[in-house]
Amino acid sequence: MIEIQAKEFALAAHKDQLYGEQPYAFHLAAVVAVAKEFKLNDNIIAACWLHDTMEDCNVSFQDIKNVCGETVAEIVFCVTDELGRNRKERKEKTYPKIAGNADALCVKLCDRIANVQHSIVNHNSALLSMYVKKQVLFKEKLFNVNVTGTTLILWKKLEELMSEATQLQKIN
């Protein structure tokens, strides 16, 4: 099964990394849980496991293709930040890839939802502030008015979380 292969590969690739104080597997499982909650397809679920491997683990497109096939490798490539002098430049170069691949957009939305949920639950005001500040550009670059179905539902979920994050910021 493609998910098992992706999970094993991702966990091995991220084995010594942390997500805050948790093993990185915690973050990957949270992203996958969002994808499963919204009943996304097997390729997207596999890509959720692998979404940070090219960017953070010196893993190549070919490595992912060898394990999970070209479709999953392409999704992961699309969500992988391009090189740039700073975060803003990297994102500006990466957003068109994400916007051009519907499955990659779903992975990116699952990732953002998982990150915002984690920040809310853990009262991480610094991360929440960052996500709130970045949301306008994120939506401007990635939201398409013609979006329908599950992708639209993912956007609505993210918007609900961003509203909650904004309210939490006002309280703190």
C-alpha angles and dihedrals in degrees: 000000000000095000093057092049091048093046094049092047093047095046091051092047093049096036098126098033126104134212100210102308094334128088109265088248086075091065094043092051090049092053091048090048090057090050091050093046088059093042096240119177127271094258091055092046090051090048090051089059090048102035097112100034099093092044100042109022110045090250118150133220087248092053091056092042089054091053104036109009136255097291093059092041090053092051091050091046090053094054093044113103117247120229118276143150092255143001093272093053092045091052093046089056094043102046095073091056091051093045090052095056117058093200092050089052089054091051091049091049091049089050093049093045091051092048094049092045090051092048092050094048092047094043091235098168094178093058093041090053090051093050092047091050093047096045097086093054092039091055094040091055099039111027117094118194089220093059115126142168123020094352090059090048089052090051090050091050091051091048090052090052092047090052089052090048091051091051091049090052091053090052094049 
